[in-house]
Structure formats: C-alpha cells, structure tokens
C-alpha cells in the first residue's frame, strides 16, 4: 500500500518469502507486482520474476512469463 510502484520493494518481499521456502507466496507476490498499473523499474521486476522461475526449474512458467511480457 505504501509504494506499489517500487519494484525493488516487491522484489525484496518476494525474495524474503523465497528464502523462507514459501515458494507459492513468492510467486503470488511477483504476480501482484507485475499487475501494478505503474512501476518505476518494470524491467528489473520482470527479470527477477523470470530468474526466480528458472531457479525453481519451472520452465513452463518461464515461457508463460516471456509470452506475457511480449
């Protein structure tokens, strides 16, 4: 609620959940973030989300994200 356009905050929040082994929550946070109407660094956010899915070896999700990004 404080700064929904802040991509670094979204990324750090998702990484926190990932570090706590809350993969589903991390993915949900990334999804919320990419659906924000205004972002300060969207390319940073998308890269972090794609890297996260690659790290999780969810290659179908990676392909879906690339399609969504295009």
N, C-alpha and C positions, 0 to 999 in steps of 0.2 A: 504494500500500500504506500510506503514511503517514497520510493523512486522506481516505479515499474519500468522506466526506460533504461535503467542502469544494467547493462549486460554483464559487467563484472560481478555485480552482486548476485545475479541469477546463477552465473557460472560457479561462483564460490559456494552458494547454497546447494547446488546440485552436487558439487564435489564433496561437500560435507556429508551429504546423505550417502554418496557412493562409498566414502571412507568408512561409514558406519555399516556397510554392506546392505544398505537399503536401496537396492537397485531399482525397484519399481517406483519408489518415491523420487529418486533422482531423475528417472525418465519422465515422470509426471511434472516435475519442476521444469525440466527442459521444454516439455510440450507447452506448459503455461507461458514460458518465456518467449518462445518463437511466435506465439499467437498474440503478443502485445502489439497494439497498433503503432506505437512509436518506440524505437530502440536507438540508443546512442551509437552502438557498435555492433550491428547485426551480423557482420561477417565473423566477428570474434565468437559470438554466441553459436552460430551455425557450425563453425569449425569445432568448437568444444563439444557440441552435441554429437557430431559425426565421429569425432575421436573417441568419445565415450562409447558409442555403439560398436565401433571397431574393437575397442578394448574388451567389450563384453562378448565379442565374436558373434554379434547379431547382424550378419551381413544383409539379410533381407531388410532389416530396419535401416541400414546404411543406404541401400538402394532406394528405399522409400523416401528417405530424407533428401537425397540428391534430386529425385524427381520433384519433390515438394519445393525445394529451393529453386529449381529451374522454372 
